[in-house]
Amino acid sequence: PLYVAGAPVRDRVSKIDLDDDANAGPLVIHGTVTDTEGKPVAGAVVECWHANSNGFYSHFDPTGAQTEFNLRGAVRTGADGKYEFRTLMPVGYGCPPQGATQQLLNGLGRHGNRPAHVHFFVSGEGHRKLTTQFNIEGDPLIWDDFAYATREELIPHVVEKTGGAALGMKADAYQDIQFDIVLTPLVQGKDNQIVNRPRASVSA
């Protein structure tokens, strides 16, 4: 959801917090892309996007306050399969109060809120494209997500670290999340997980 094609692809590391956000602390997301045998996948493209501290995504922000690719980016892995995003900690958000989804949930007596989370598309030659996300550990809604998207394996630990200044972060103290990714092979030479649908696209 709320994906925008066209984010610049960088090698190994991408700093994606393009706009100032006084209410969000620095965050590093990193990991290794491997195949089902545990071997690193070189040349995989990891796309990442998430909301800001107001719960808005760039390109869809009703305030118009964000640049087009703020908190969006793509990284191409090297021979070691590693990727890294330097960004800001997201927050959760709710469905638009007057929208059709929230009206349906109201009729069911359910809320329309989601915990803080980060989205990913991951693709690599010879492998099926992966669509996934993780939820931020400690969010009060982590087990009450209206989208039922929480899984134990998708709640990586948040680790407090220092040294962010040397990484170009907004502060020396930052939070760190390791999220390793496994890609599965094509099925009879085809990717049976590809879904063709209209998507927003912007030229970087």
BASE-800674 format. One record per residue (C-alpha): residue in three letters; y negated, x, z negated. Coordinates in pm, 1 decimal. Each point is the difference from the previous one (the first is absolute). Example, Ala and Ser with C-alpha at 12.3 -4.5 7.8 and 13.67 -1.06 7.14 Angstrom:
<sites>
SITE residu        v        u        w
SITE    Ala    450.0   1230.0   -780.0
SITE    Ser   -344.0    137.0     66.0
</sites>
This chain:
<sites>
SITE residu        v        u        w
SITE    Pro      0.0      0.0      0.0
SITE    Leu   -358.7    103.1     72.1
SITE    Tyr    114.9    299.0    204.1
SITE    Val   -241.5    150.0    252.3
SITE    Ala    132.1    221.9    278.9
SITE    Gly   -189.4    307.9    113.0
SITE    Ala    -45.8    201.1   -319.3
SITE    Pro    -26.7    373.4     74.4
SITE    Val    329.7    187.4    -36.9
SITE    Arg    -26.9    327.1   -193.3
SITE    Asp    257.6    269.6    -62.9
SITE    Arg    164.6     -5.0   -343.7
SITE    Val   -306.9   -103.2   -206.0
SITE    Ser   -271.9   -263.8     41.2
SITE    Lys   -292.3    -86.1   -227.6
SITE    Ile    -59.7   -370.5     56.7
SITE    Asp   -261.3    -96.3   -262.1
SITE    Leu   -293.3      4.2    240.9
SITE    Asp   -235.5   -216.2   -209.5
SITE    Asp   -126.2     47.6   -354.2
SITE    Asp    158.5   -230.4   -258.6
SITE    Ala   -122.8     50.9   -354.8
SITE    Asn    267.0   -230.5   -142.7
SITE    Ala    304.5    177.1    146.3
SITE    Gly    150.3    324.6   -123.9
SITE    Pro    147.5    266.5    229.0
SITE    Leu    363.3    -30.8    104.9
SITE    Val    238.2    226.9    191.4
SITE    Ile    299.4   -162.1    172.2
SITE    His    260.1    239.0    136.9
SITE    Gly    367.0     29.6     79.0
SITE    Thr    266.8    108.9    244.6
SITE    Val    133.8   -195.6    296.7
SITE    Thr    374.5     56.2     42.0
SITE    Asp    289.9   -145.9    194.2
SITE    Thr    300.3   -165.6   -161.0
SITE    Glu    164.6    342.3    -42.9
SITE    Gly   -297.5    133.0   -194.2
SITE    Lys   -132.4    221.0    280.2
SITE    Pro   -380.4     13.4     48.0
SITE    Val   -130.6   -195.3    299.1
SITE    Ala   -252.1    216.0    185.0
SITE    Gly   -267.5   -172.8    206.4
SITE    Ala     29.2   -331.0   -183.6
SITE    Val   -323.4   -199.4    -13.1
SITE    Val    -81.3   -152.3   -338.9
SITE    Glu   -273.3   -266.3     10.3
SITE    Cys   -155.7   -108.2   -329.6
SITE    Trp   -256.2   -264.6    -93.3
SITE    His   -113.2   -183.9   -311.7
SITE    Ala   -282.6   -199.1   -159.0
SITE    Asn   -304.1    136.8   -182.3
SITE    Ser   -103.8    -67.1   -360.8
SITE    Asn   -128.2   -345.4    101.4
SITE    Gly    333.5    -96.8    153.3
SITE    Phe   -136.0     17.2    356.7
SITE    Tyr    143.1    185.2    300.4
SITE    Ser   -226.3    180.9    243.4
SITE    His    -53.0   -186.3    328.6
SITE    Phe     64.2   -328.1   -188.1
SITE    Asp   -251.6     52.9   -282.6
SITE    Pro   -224.8   -310.2    -16.9
SITE    Thr   -277.1    206.8   -159.7
SITE    Gly    -15.7    236.5    296.4
SITE    Ala    -23.0    289.6   -244.5
SITE    Gln    285.3    213.7    136.2
SITE    Thr     20.0    219.8    306.5
SITE    Glu    272.0    -92.7    249.3
SITE    Phe    271.6    239.0   -116.0
SITE    Asn    -83.8     31.1   -367.4
SITE    Leu    326.2     21.3   -198.2
SITE    Arg    201.9      9.6    322.2
SITE    Gly    163.8    300.6    158.0
SITE    Ala    300.1    156.2    168.9
SITE    Val    179.0    330.4    -55.4
SITE    Arg    246.9    182.6    224.3
SITE    Thr    263.6    187.8   -198.3
SITE    Gly     84.5    365.0     58.1
SITE    Ala    342.9    162.7      4.6
SITE    Asp     35.3    -65.9   -373.2
SITE    Gly    -54.5   -375.1     44.4
SITE    Lys   -284.2     -4.8   -252.4
SITE    Tyr   -308.5   -222.4      8.3
SITE    Glu   -301.1    -44.0   -227.8
SITE    Phe   -289.8   -245.0    -29.0
SITE    Arg   -304.6     67.8   -217.5
SITE    Thr   -158.3   -331.3    -86.2
SITE    Leu   -112.9   -232.1   -282.6
SITE    Met    199.0   -225.4   -230.9
SITE    Pro     18.6   -356.2    138.8
SITE    Val     -7.8   -324.1   -196.9
SITE    Gly    181.5   -327.8     48.5
SITE    Tyr   -154.7   -306.9    157.9
SITE    Gly     54.5   -369.2     56.9
SITE    Cys     18.3   -231.9    297.9
SITE    Pro   -332.9   -147.4    113.6
SITE    Pro    -52.7   -292.9   -242.6
SITE    Gln    -65.7   -254.1    275.5
SITE    Gly    257.8    137.5    243.4
SITE    Ala    313.2   -178.4    116.3
SITE    Thr    232.3    238.1   -186.6
SITE    Gln   -170.0    -59.7   -333.7
SITE    Gln     -6.3   -375.8     58.2
SITE    Leu    375.7      8.6     60.0
SITE    Leu     54.1    207.0   -314.0
SITE    Asn   -218.1   -240.1   -199.1
SITE    Gly    228.0   -281.3    108.7
SITE    Leu    296.3    199.4   -127.8
SITE    Gly   -174.3     76.2   -328.0
SITE    Arg     -4.4    374.3     71.3
SITE    His   -273.0    263.5      1.1
SITE    Gly    -84.8    202.0    311.1
SITE    Asn    -60.2    341.9   -151.1
SITE    Arg    157.5    331.5     92.8
SITE    Pro     28.3    321.5   -202.9
SITE    Ala   -166.2    316.9    129.5
SITE    His    205.4    141.1    286.7
SITE    Val     -2.6    237.7    295.5
SITE    His    136.8    -79.3    348.8
SITE    Phe    189.0    231.3    235.9
SITE    Phe    128.3     10.0    356.1
SITE    Val    227.8    299.6     62.1
SITE    Ser    141.8     94.4    338.9
SITE    Gly    199.0    297.0    126.1
SITE    Glu    180.7     83.1    322.4
SITE    Gly    358.6   -121.2     -6.4
SITE    His    -62.6   -221.3   -302.8
SITE    Arg    -88.2   -361.5    -67.8
SITE    Lys   -359.0    -68.2    -95.0
SITE    Leu    -38.4    -76.0   -370.3
SITE    Thr   -243.4   -252.8   -144.5
SITE    Thr    -28.7     33.2   -376.4
SITE    Gln   -233.8     12.6   -296.4
SITE    Phe     -1.6    101.1   -363.1
SITE    Asn   -160.8   -170.8   -297.4
SITE    Ile   -208.3    193.4   -251.6
SITE    Glu    186.8     67.6   -323.7
SITE    Gly   -154.8   -173.5   -300.4
SITE    Asp   -171.6   -281.6    189.5
SITE    Pro     28.0   -318.7   -214.1
SITE    Leu    113.3   -202.7    302.5
SITE    Ile    267.0    243.1    112.6
SITE    Trp    281.6   -243.8    -83.4
SITE    Asp   -205.2   -309.2     82.0
SITE    Asp    -88.2     69.7    363.8
SITE    Phe    -36.5   -326.5    190.0
SITE    Ala    141.1    177.6    307.9
SITE    Tyr    315.5    102.4   -192.1
SITE    Ala    -40.1    354.1    136.9
SITE    Thr     81.9    197.5   -316.5
SITE    Arg    315.9    212.5    -11.8
SITE    Glu     92.6    264.5   -257.4
SITE    Glu     17.5    261.1    276.6
SITE    Leu   -352.7    -92.8    110.1
SITE    Ile   -171.9     75.8   -331.8
SITE    Pro    -48.5    378.0      3.7
SITE    His   -130.1    169.8   -312.3
SITE    Val   -372.9     68.2    -34.3
SITE    Val    -56.1    352.2   -135.5
SITE    Glu   -327.4    128.8   -145.5
SITE    Lys   -101.6    337.9    145.3
SITE    Thr   -294.9    237.6     22.8
SITE    Gly   -121.1    219.8    283.7
SITE    Gly   -140.5   -277.1    215.3
SITE    Ala   -325.6    185.7     61.8
SITE    Ala    189.3    268.6    191.1
SITE    Leu    150.8   -274.9    217.2
SITE    Gly   -341.4   -145.5     86.3
SITE    Met     45.9   -297.3   -232.6
SITE    Lys   -292.0   -175.8   -171.7
SITE    Ala    108.3    130.2   -342.9
SITE    Asp    221.2    276.4   -136.9
SITE    Ala    226.5   -242.4   -188.2
SITE    Tyr    201.4   -218.0    234.1
SITE    Gln    313.3   -211.8     18.5
SITE    Asp    301.9    104.4    203.0
SITE    Ile    275.7   -210.6    156.4
SITE    Gln    306.0    145.2    170.2
SITE    Phe    155.6   -243.2    246.6
SITE    Asp    289.6    136.2    203.3
SITE    Ile    105.6   -186.9    312.7
SITE    Val    338.8    -27.9    173.7
SITE    Leu     19.4    -99.0    367.3
SITE    Thr    315.1   -154.6    144.8
SITE    Pro    135.2     79.2    348.8
SITE    Leu    -42.2   -214.6    308.2
SITE    Val    267.8   -264.1     56.5
SITE    Gln    173.8     63.1    332.5
SITE    Gly   -308.1    190.4    108.8
SITE    Lys   -238.2   -283.4    -85.4
SITE    Asp   -239.6    -81.6   -281.4
SITE    Asn    102.0   -347.9   -110.2
SITE    Gln   -283.2    -17.4   -254.5
SITE    Ile   -291.7      9.0    244.7
SITE    Val   -205.3   -320.3     -7.9
SITE    Asn   -250.3    -57.9    278.0
SITE    Arg   -302.1   -187.8   -127.3
SITE    Pro   -376.1      7.9     56.9
SITE    Arg   -173.0    252.3   -227.9
SITE    Ala   -356.0    110.7    -57.9
SITE    Ser    -84.9    330.6    164.8
SITE    Val   -301.8    230.5    -21.4
SITE    Ser    -70.6    325.4    182.7
SITE    Ala    -64.7    278.6   -251.3
</sites>
